[in-house]
Amino acid sequence: MLEQEEQNYERELFHQKEEVHRQEVKALKKEIFISNLKTWMIGILLVAEIAFIASIFKKSGIFSEVERSGKSVAVIRYDKPVTEKFTTTIMEKMDAVKDDDVYESVLFIMGSPGGSPTASEELSEYLKAYQRDKNITMYVDSIAASGGYYIASAVKPLIANKNAIVGSIGVIMPHYNMGELAKKVGVEEDFMAAGKFKKPISYFTKIDKENKKYMTDHLLKPTYENFVQSVADNRGLKTEDILPFAEGKIFIANVPEIQGILVDEISSLYKVKAKIRKELNATDINFVDISLEEEPSFASMFKVNVNVGLEELTKGIQLR
């Protein structure tokens, strides 16, 4: 009897030890599984982060489809209205291209209807200086009007598609009189200003004769004269040579009267690329489109406007 009890006790003890062992093995397997899962998750996150960073670099043009084995030409497409923001993006991208020995030159494709006078002047001067370090080929594929032409004129020869629109050398500042509408909906303008000409324009009344003269003499005319003079200088011409074509008129690029004045050569993008290949003495050239997507900055989300009246006036002046 005693011997039977001892056997039962040993058997029970064995089962208990076996159960403890099973639980320990199960816990160990679970721990190993969790550890492996964490490792896989970390690996996936690292791969995703690397892919995300690579995509950002690719968008910025740092990692582009450049084949290091052949010569490459950076293609910049200015296909938006001329603004300070977009012009700054263009210059930043072109700075990166200039510092990259992979790129032999730049093909600048203009397709802008115009915009900011200050941004046009900034990029015009930038392109003239840029050519001391890297050659630029200027091609107008669709339109180089007003501020777009201001910029395009900075590079010679100016090559254009025969159906491209060029010119529109002039300055405009739109004004809308909403006075009658304001009366109907019960809106009345009220403001305070010190200085006779501090607020020469209102959306609720017509511009009177005195303020029209003031705005013309102090804003429109000086901006127009700067525009004409800059284009003349860029094109290597006298002001009087440009003036007949600086009345706000637009021209189709291949019309005879503007050849040698506003346009140097009529061609096509295919022929322009062939010309670049010939100049670089290479047939295996990579034409690399530089991404111009703008990444919003944190600071740009917070803007303080210290002079609304003046900002509205300057924003209203356009090269069109």
Order of alpha helices (4+ residues) and beta strands (2+ residues): alpha-beta-alpha-beta-alpha-beta-alpha-beta-beta-beta-alpha-alpha-alpha-alpha-beta-beta-alpha-beta-alpha-beta
